[in-house]
Amino acid sequence: MEQAAGSVRTIEAWLRRTVPAQSALDGAGLVHRLDEGTSGCIVAARSESAFTELRSAFSGEPSRHAVEKRYRAWVAPGVRERGQFALHFTGRHRGSSKVSVSERGDASTRGICRWSVLARSSTHDLVDVELVGPGRRHQIRAGFAWLGFPLASDGVYRGLPRDGFDHAALHAHAIIIDDDQVVDHDPRFGA
């Protein structure tokens, strides 16, 4: 996505510019966000009613829609073949790029992830990660770092570099809404 001088380089700005009908919707219809540098799937509603319903589903509120979010990530080597974490993610002081992670906290800060290893190498393991329930800021990145397996090229959480990545090696691989699946394949994350 090219950036014109003085413009904001966001998916929201791009939607407003290229799909004028999206401008009438809050946030250009985007029902969830990705961390800066994360590639892959994102959902934008095309009507106010769809926006409201999908926003509730992505936020973990009662909804008539079932949502599943799957990611691919390159993490430090040695992570268990399969696993899960249920941790609490809270903001730090103003201006901090990190979040704090703990085993205890309020229900509103809880984030759950399940993973399975897809491939292993001497420098990193490729994992498939399911985000269970609503996502929290840096949930996958901070959670794996807290476990001792930071994402490749994640300078914020001290991940070791990996060729081909300027940011954390994290990709929103699939979003499934009511059994309808959207998949984005990125060759850096396997098939």
C-alpha beads as a LAMMPS data file, in Angstrom:
LAMMPS data file: protein, C-alpha beads

191 atoms
190 bonds

1 atom types
1 bond types

-500.0 500.0 xlo xhi
-500.0 500.0 ylo yhi
-500.0 500.0 zlo zhi

Masses

1 110.0

Atoms # bond

1 1 1 0.000 0.000 0.000
2 1 1 1.588 3.277 -1.061
3 1 1 1.497 6.303 1.167
4 1 1 1.025 9.794 -0.210
5 1 1 2.842 12.644 1.505
6 1 1 0.915 13.738 4.594
7 1 1 -1.578 10.866 4.455
8 1 1 -2.273 8.260 7.098
9 1 1 -1.290 4.749 6.043
10 1 1 -4.001 2.552 7.515
11 1 1 -6.461 0.011 6.213
12 1 1 -9.260 2.296 7.400
13 1 1 -7.917 5.195 5.310
14 1 1 -7.466 2.915 2.303
15 1 1 -11.061 1.634 2.619
16 1 1 -12.460 5.163 2.869
17 1 1 -10.505 6.196 -0.215
18 1 1 -11.167 3.170 -2.442
19 1 1 -14.670 2.111 -1.314
20 1 1 -16.560 5.373 -0.717
21 1 1 -19.603 3.590 0.781
22 1 1 -17.378 2.452 3.693
23 1 1 -16.908 6.089 4.745
24 1 1 -20.440 6.164 6.158
25 1 1 -19.594 3.362 8.608
26 1 1 -17.857 3.757 11.951
27 1 1 -14.190 2.883 11.462
28 1 1 -14.912 2.295 7.746
29 1 1 -16.672 -0.896 8.844
30 1 1 -13.588 -2.593 10.332
31 1 1 -14.803 -4.946 13.043
32 1 1 -11.386 -5.824 14.502
33 1 1 -7.764 -4.711 14.328
34 1 1 -4.343 -6.244 13.739
35 1 1 -1.099 -5.174 15.383
36 1 1 1.061 -2.959 13.206
37 1 1 3.169 -5.176 10.974
38 1 1 0.823 -8.171 11.237
39 1 1 -0.221 -9.399 7.805
40 1 1 -3.278 -11.332 6.684
41 1 1 -7.055 -11.396 6.955
42 1 1 -9.192 -8.604 8.313
43 1 1 -12.983 -8.201 8.243
44 1 1 -14.901 -5.090 7.249
45 1 1 -18.700 -4.954 7.370
46 1 1 -20.632 -3.350 4.518
47 1 1 -23.665 -2.208 6.526
48 1 1 -24.340 -0.701 9.955
49 1 1 -26.312 -3.779 11.084
50 1 1 -23.545 -6.169 9.960
51 1 1 -20.974 -3.947 11.685
52 1 1 -22.871 -4.042 14.989
53 1 1 -23.452 -7.813 14.874
54 1 1 -19.908 -8.726 13.792
55 1 1 -18.304 -6.289 16.230
56 1 1 -20.187 -8.061 19.036
57 1 1 -19.063 -11.473 17.784
58 1 1 -15.405 -10.422 17.545
59 1 1 -15.591 -8.836 21.011
60 1 1 -16.801 -12.061 22.597
61 1 1 -20.238 -10.663 23.394
62 1 1 -23.351 -12.774 22.828
63 1 1 -23.953 -12.972 19.090
64 1 1 -25.695 -15.129 16.543
65 1 1 -22.350 -15.483 14.727
66 1 1 -19.539 -17.899 15.595
67 1 1 -16.090 -16.453 14.886
68 1 1 -12.767 -18.295 14.797
69 1 1 -9.451 -16.483 14.289
70 1 1 -6.322 -18.410 13.287
71 1 1 -2.814 -17.073 13.026
72 1 1 0.571 -18.370 11.932
73 1 1 3.706 -17.290 13.757
74 1 1 7.398 -18.089 13.762
75 1 1 8.492 -18.435 17.415
76 1 1 11.756 -19.256 19.179
77 1 1 12.533 -22.979 18.843
78 1 1 11.511 -25.611 21.372
79 1 1 7.863 -24.778 22.048
80 1 1 5.707 -27.799 22.997
81 1 1 4.045 -29.605 20.072
82 1 1 0.592 -28.487 21.288
83 1 1 -0.406 -26.149 24.045
84 1 1 -2.622 -23.424 25.394
85 1 1 -2.234 -20.350 27.519
86 1 1 -4.820 -18.322 29.414
87 1 1 -3.107 -15.151 30.572
88 1 1 -3.978 -11.561 31.431
89 1 1 -2.779 -8.663 29.281
90 1 1 -2.755 -5.082 30.562
91 1 1 -1.333 -1.817 29.304
92 1 1 1.792 -0.407 30.847
93 1 1 2.497 3.253 31.396
94 1 1 1.545 5.771 28.725
95 1 1 3.795 5.531 25.700
96 1 1 4.983 1.975 26.343
97 1 1 4.965 -0.268 23.295
98 1 1 4.653 -3.403 25.453
99 1 1 1.835 -4.915 27.452
100 1 1 2.225 -6.578 30.838
101 1 1 1.408 -10.271 31.160
102 1 1 0.331 -12.118 34.301
103 1 1 -1.409 -15.313 35.353
104 1 1 -4.019 -13.429 37.379
105 1 1 -6.286 -10.544 36.568
106 1 1 -9.709 -9.280 35.688
107 1 1 -11.871 -11.224 33.215
108 1 1 -11.745 -8.228 30.861
109 1 1 -7.968 -8.660 30.432
110 1 1 -7.930 -12.428 29.896
111 1 1 -6.694 -13.815 26.594
112 1 1 -6.623 -17.450 25.534
113 1 1 -4.606 -19.040 22.733
114 1 1 -4.184 -22.631 21.589
115 1 1 -1.354 -23.663 19.317
116 1 1 0.136 -26.562 17.436
117 1 1 3.527 -26.763 15.762
118 1 1 3.442 -26.991 11.970
119 1 1 7.202 -27.068 11.292
120 1 1 10.485 -26.868 13.172
121 1 1 13.896 -25.504 12.278
122 1 1 17.074 -24.782 14.191
123 1 1 16.191 -21.093 14.494
124 1 1 12.376 -20.960 14.789
125 1 1 9.231 -23.089 15.031
126 1 1 6.183 -22.368 12.860
127 1 1 2.987 -22.537 14.916
128 1 1 -0.704 -22.392 14.071
129 1 1 -2.415 -20.294 16.756
130 1 1 -6.122 -20.130 17.489
131 1 1 -7.201 -16.980 19.285
132 1 1 -10.014 -18.117 21.599
133 1 1 -12.565 -15.413 22.398
134 1 1 -11.869 -11.719 22.069
135 1 1 -8.311 -10.735 21.306
136 1 1 -6.198 -8.555 23.544
137 1 1 -3.508 -6.121 22.473
138 1 1 -0.300 -8.062 21.683
139 1 1 -1.907 -11.256 23.015
140 1 1 -0.003 -13.690 20.786
141 1 1 3.241 -11.720 20.791
142 1 1 3.352 -11.028 24.539
143 1 1 1.957 -14.457 25.457
144 1 1 4.619 -16.411 23.594
145 1 1 7.346 -14.077 24.895
146 1 1 6.077 -14.647 28.445
147 1 1 6.331 -18.414 27.832
148 1 1 9.940 -17.945 26.670
149 1 1 9.299 -18.285 22.923
150 1 1 9.134 -14.753 21.481
151 1 1 8.057 -14.281 17.884
152 1 1 10.789 -13.976 15.291
153 1 1 11.828 -10.397 14.458
154 1 1 9.703 -8.971 17.280
155 1 1 11.930 -6.186 18.576
156 1 1 9.419 -5.198 21.245
157 1 1 9.475 -8.626 22.930
158 1 1 13.101 -9.521 22.072
159 1 1 12.505 -12.034 19.308
160 1 1 15.540 -13.063 17.272
161 1 1 15.628 -11.822 13.676
162 1 1 14.314 -13.909 10.798
163 1 1 15.004 -13.129 7.143
164 1 1 12.039 -11.591 5.354
165 1 1 10.507 -9.917 8.429
166 1 1 10.799 -6.288 9.545
167 1 1 8.165 -6.753 12.283
168 1 1 6.995 -9.640 14.434
169 1 1 6.545 -12.757 12.267
170 1 1 2.771 -12.944 12.740
171 1 1 0.126 -13.570 10.085
172 1 1 -3.686 -13.597 10.422
173 1 1 -4.040 -16.801 8.417
174 1 1 -7.796 -17.476 8.565
175 1 1 -11.042 -16.017 9.831
176 1 1 -14.042 -18.297 9.985
177 1 1 -17.492 -16.786 10.487
178 1 1 -20.378 -19.255 10.745
179 1 1 -18.377 -21.923 8.865
180 1 1 -17.524 -19.500 6.023
181 1 1 -13.764 -19.358 5.860
182 1 1 -11.449 -16.707 4.471
183 1 1 -7.826 -17.808 4.225
184 1 1 -4.802 -15.729 3.312
185 1 1 -1.729 -17.713 2.293
186 1 1 1.627 -16.045 2.771
187 1 1 4.558 -18.148 1.548
188 1 1 6.666 -16.955 4.498
189 1 1 4.289 -18.931 6.771
190 1 1 4.045 -22.238 4.873
191 1 1 1.116 -23.497 2.822

Bonds

1 1 1 2
2 1 2 3
3 1 3 4
4 1 4 5
5 1 5 6
6 1 6 7
7 1 7 8
8 1 8 9
9 1 9 10
10 1 10 11
11 1 11 12
12 1 12 13
13 1 13 14
14 1 14 15
15 1 15 16
16 1 16 17
17 1 17 18
18 1 18 19
19 1 19 20
20 1 20 21
21 1 21 22
22 1 22 23
23 1 23 24
24 1 24 25
25 1 25 26
26 1 26 27
27 1 27 28
28 1 28 29
29 1 29 30
30 1 30 31
31 1 31 32
32 1 32 33
33 1 33 34
34 1 34 35
35 1 35 36
36 1 36 37
37 1 37 38
38 1 38 39
39 1 39 40
40 1 40 41
41 1 41 42
42 1 42 43
43 1 43 44
44 1 44 45
45 1 45 46
46 1 46 47
47 1 47 48
48 1 48 49
49 1 49 50
50 1 50 51
51 1 51 52
52 1 52 53
53 1 53 54
54 1 54 55
55 1 55 56
56 1 56 57
57 1 57 58
58 1 58 59
59 1 59 60
60 1 60 61
61 1 61 62
62 1 62 63
63 1 63 64
64 1 64 65
65 1 65 66
66 1 66 67
67 1 67 68
68 1 68 69
69 1 69 70
70 1 70 71
71 1 71 72
72 1 72 73
73 1 73 74
74 1 74 75
75 1 75 76
76 1 76 77
77 1 77 78
78 1 78 79
79 1 79 80
80 1 80 81
81 1 81 82
82 1 82 83
83 1 83 84
84 1 84 85
85 1 85 86
86 1 86 87
87 1 87 88
88 1 88 89
89 1 89 90
90 1 90 91
91 1 91 92
92 1 92 93
93 1 93 94
94 1 94 95
95 1 95 96
96 1 96 97
97 1 97 98
98 1 98 99
99 1 99 100
100 1 100 101
101 1 101 102
102 1 102 103
103 1 103 104
104 1 104 105
105 1 105 106
106 1 106 107
107 1 107 108
108 1 108 109
109 1 109 110
110 1 110 111
111 1 111 112
112 1 112 113
113 1 113 114
114 1 114 115
115 1 115 116
116 1 116 117
117 1 117 118
118 1 118 119
119 1 119 120
120 1 120 121
121 1 121 122
122 1 122 123
123 1 123 124
124 1 124 125
125 1 125 126
126 1 126 127
127 1 127 128
128 1 128 129
129 1 129 130
130 1 130 131
131 1 131 132
132 1 132 133
133 1 133 134
134 1 134 135
135 1 135 136
136 1 136 137
137 1 137 138
138 1 138 139
139 1 139 140
140 1 140 141
141 1 141 142
142 1 142 143
143 1 143 144
144 1 144 145
145 1 145 146
146 1 146 147
147 1 147 148
148 1 148 149
149 1 149 150
150 1 150 151
151 1 151 152
152 1 152 153
153 1 153 154
154 1 154 155
155 1 155 156
156 1 156 157
157 1 157 158
158 1 158 159
159 1 159 160
160 1 160 161
161 1 161 162
162 1 162 163
163 1 163 164
164 1 164 165
165 1 165 166
166 1 166 167
167 1 167 168
168 1 168 169
169 1 169 170
170 1 170 171
171 1 171 172
172 1 172 173
173 1 173 174
174 1 174 175
175 1 175 176
176 1 176 177
177 1 177 178
178 1 178 179
179 1 179 180
180 1 180 181
181 1 181 182
182 1 182 183
183 1 183 184
184 1 184 185
185 1 185 186
186 1 186 187
187 1 187 188
188 1 188 189
189 1 189 190
190 1 190 191
